[in-house]
Amino acid sequence: GASSSMIAMLLSKDYLKLMLIATVIATPLTYFFFDVLLFGEESYPIPIGALEVIASILLMFVLGIATILSQTVKASKANPVDTLRYE
């Protein structure tokens, strides 16, 4: 009885939580890896600032949300009778 947008939101909510958890874990690890381990050995290191980190996180979320929503909207608009018929 729910609309397609509500079904898409319910399905994508868990994926967004996973993306947030992955971001919280991966951002400090990646920053440490690049800043301390890799750039410590180079002659002319390029520092990673807050702008680069925020831009990459935003890009990841935009691409993730676009992918998730495209698949969940497609699944929410599918007719359950047609799906059960072919299984």
Secondary structure, DSSP 4 states (H G I P E B T S, - for coil): ---HHHHHHHHHHHHHHHHHHHHHHHHHHHHHIIIIIITTS-SS-----HHHHHHHHHHHHHHHHHHHHHHHHHHHHS-HHHHHHT-
